[in-house]
Amino acid sequence: MTHRVIPATSEELRKKAFAIREEVFVVEQQVAFEEEFDEFEDESYHFVALDKNDDPVGSARWRYTDKGIKLERFTAKKSMRGKGLGTALVKAVLDDIEEKAEKGTYLYMHAQLPAVPLYLKFGFQTKGDQFDECGIIHYLMWREL
């Protein structure tokens, strides 16, 4: 296996999750740092994907909102795309949510266009029209737990 996904429960693991988010979103996709790192960091459940050297190659987070549970900040290092990392991240996040949340809870995300097929495999559906968020085209996607 070229990677493993674990909860980022320590400060060291959170720093690794934040480092890959900065690399992918801020540097590669040109999202403003202030847009990427927000007031929800402390209340979110963070995950980090590590390679065999324990270097970060992906990340994700989820959090409770007034609408349900929002899945966010899914990243994969450019060199790791197309190698099952996205699937592993989504599975890890959904498994964690299933342990903590009630059946029937509304799950949603703002999915970048290239990632929509991945989320469809996990039962998410698009809702509404495409929209721009931070200069990137997204769809609202949802499903029930």
Secondary structure by P-SEA (a helix, b strand, c coil): ccbbbbbcccaaaaaaaaaaaaacccccccccccccccccccccbbbbbbccccccccccccccccccbbbccccccccccccaaaaaaaaaaaaaaaacccccccccccccccaaaaaaaabbbbcccccccccbbbbbccccc
